[in-house]
Amino acid sequence: MTEAPTTITAQAQTSPVFRSDFDLHRELPATLAGLEKISRNYYWAWNYRATSLFRDLDPQLWDECEQDPRLLLKKVRNFRLRQAAADPIYLERLRAAEDEADRYLASSVPAATARIAYFCAEYGVHNSLPNYSGGLGILAGDHLKSASDLGLPLVAIGLLYRFGYFRQSINHEGWQLETYNDVFESELALTPVLSATGERVAVSVHIRGREVVAQAWLAKIGRISLYLLDTNLPQNGDVDRLITGHLYGGDTETRIVQEKVLGIGGVRLLRKLGVAPDVYHLNEGHAAFSTLELAHEYLAAHPDGSFADAAAEVARSCVFTTHTPVSAGNDAFDPALLIECFSKEYIASLKLTDKEFLALGRADLTDDGEFFGMTPLAIRMCRSSNGVSRKHGEVSRGLWQKMFPAAMNLTDVPITSVTNGVHPLTWIASIYQDLYERRLGNEWIGATRDAGAWSKALDAIPDADIWDAHHTLKELLVAFIRNRTRVTDAGSHETINEHTDTLNLFDPAYLTIGFARRVAAYKRWDLLFSDLDRLLRLVDDPERPVQFVFAGKAHPQDRTAKSILQKLMSINHDSNWQRRAVFIEDYDQEVARYLVRGVDVWLNVPRRPMEASGTSGMKAAMNGVLNASILDGWWIEGFDDTNGFAIGGDSLMLDEEMDAADAASLYETIEDRIVPAYYSVDAEGLRRDWIRMMRSSIATLTPAFSSDRMVRDYLTEIYQIT
Ligand SMILES: *Cc1c(COP(=O)(O)O)cnc(C)c1O
């Protein structure tokens, strides 16, 4: 395995497309050298004591740097560094955090011995590594963190996007605007991957008669190595340098080429690193070209073999997870364009004709016009395919049944499910973690891996402590909301995020409902606004008011979604709406953290059965925030009548009928169940009924929807390495 160097060598950027990089190097006081070391491994991101060391150096700068420790260390004033270096309490905290990280990382296994290679187009490890767009990326990040915590021999492959995903702002007309930030690798905890002889490790991929080179970077996610491929190299032409430019931003050809770099380049990189895994996990279809490269390798070594032999061999080591419940959500490419993006030699090396090659990506082999789908390719080439909740497994079996003509019944379709989970140490607020440490001991996280033990352990925590922790987080959320809206206040006050009296926005005493998710039609943002008068009666109630916080991005090309957002922005009523409803721009992991911890209720109203799993509700649940959700995705498995609220039923209906029925149920649930439960207080001034539900949410949903449980399920049911 190539050892990453300990100093970052700045890569000169000569193309006019990119600003030149800058040298991050800075002398820290010797006693603070540990900060540099801690910043190099993203383990700090799920260790709140380490995180707070960076923040406490200069809290304002920390937020200005968007919680990027390496940028902070570069920018922090010398005066603040000297203050910290002269502060024995700070130094003691630093030593303890360093020790903790050293102990944790001591049992790392070398990447070269990894037995599982995990491929994904995006990773949401932390905001400071802007390599994700939403749920899929966050899930992949949480997968790596749990794999690290559980000591799995896993190595991960992805792409390094020079401009990341778009940043959202809302203009005065309520219309979403998109911008992209430059991502500088020297500001991130990335190290260039070097060979034993000190050269940069790079792979090349054929693209339309050219060889495009991609260099590798290494990010350490605890004990896990995450390798990111990057085509931004002077030897590539400007167009090719941008292949790894934007996450989901390019045209179809860029998309194909990106996926070639990820799938084919990814396998080639593993070979250069000397990694020969037993299992390749393709997390979503984006990496499915890797199966072609594995077949290509096999046939190079077995010149007498057929493609069928190769495919059988490839399937033995490949597993696939699908994340979309609709066929339109799956990547599919124009056959002619796809053929142009692959060389004749490559297709011939697979011993396939063009027609046979294209058939690999078709669900219906009789339809020559069908686009080349990455999901059919993956399902065909892998030994196992799974959805991400039980319901999604069932939906996926229906969606892809046509690929299995021999399957007479839906249950015969070989697609299983592993329900998603989220990483507890990333998502549970530190104030709860501290409560658990004090009451249950430092090994409390072990108890969350056992439903019975965890539920029992929680009995030791008094109601008042749970409520105090929650209320503190709610006050923090209100402060965050006021802060964010003040910063964006441009003086005009016509949309809901243009507020006049930001200092008095929101009240921590009021029932607060959070709704944050991608803006897409099936998520039904408009359901809540289907009866505006009824909604405003809730908001304006003098005794028991309700306030709402919203956040979410619309896909840049999705005008329908942008119109939905604009409609929400334009609600400008003679009511308390302007003081009790807010839209937080640029939903990301940091915003999510404040929201899923600080609201009382997490609302989710997708049109069934379109929510493959959903994960934000799991983050909320672990923080004692009660889910109020349609029975879809994970909530079908999570809801037990004591740990949150179910909206609507589970019977099948036409879309319009379902929308009407669910809207009615949504209002009734808030009016008749959530509001009365929240506002009922006992003689001691405690919300006993509410706290009982919070406790049940934490007790039942933390073990079941932890990514530790998810990764263990993958290990035993899918990877099955022995
Ligand atoms: C968790 C998360 C998501 C995914 O949430 P869903 O419930 O699946 O919509 C998306 N974006 C961010 C920033 C998140 O933190």
The ligand as an SDF file (V2000), in Angstrom:
LIG
                    3D

 15 15  0  0  0  0  0  0  0  0999 V2000
  -30.1540   13.3780    6.0100 C   0  0  0  0  0  0  0  0  0  0  0  0
  -30.0700   14.3600    4.9280 C   0  0  0  0  0  0  0  0  0  0  0  0
  -30.7610   14.1540    3.7260 C   0  0  0  0  0  0  0  0  0  0  0  0
  -31.6400   12.9440    3.4940 C   0  0  0  0  0  0  0  0  0  0  0  0
  -32.8620   13.0910    4.1710 O   0  0  0  0  0  0  0  0  0  0  0  0
  -34.2160   12.4380    3.6280 P   0  0  0  0  0  0  0  0  0  0  0  0
  -35.0390   12.2010    4.8320 O   0  0  0  0  0  0  0  0  0  0  0  0
  -33.8380   11.1450    2.9790 O   0  0  0  0  0  0  0  0  0  0  0  0
  -34.8220   13.4050    2.7070 O   0  0  0  0  0  0  0  0  0  0  0  0
  -30.6370   15.0940    2.7270 C   0  0  0  0  0  0  0  0  0  0  0  0
  -29.8730   16.1850    2.8910 N   0  0  0  0  0  0  0  0  0  0  0  0
  -29.2030   16.4230    4.0330 C   0  0  0  0  0  0  0  0  0  0  0  0
  -28.3770   17.6480    4.1440 C   0  0  0  0  0  0  0  0  0  0  0  0
  -29.2780   15.5230    5.0920 C   0  0  0  0  0  0  0  0  0  0  0  0
  -28.6020   15.7620    6.2180 O   0  0  0  0  0  0  0  0  0  0  0  0
  1  2  1  0
  2  3  1  0
  2 14  2  0
  3  4  1  0
  3 10  2  0
  4  5  1  0
  5  6  1  0
  6  7  2  0
  6  8  1  0
  6  9  1  0
 10 11  1  0
 11 12  2  0
 12 13  1  0
 12 14  1  0
 14 15  1  0
M  END
$$$$
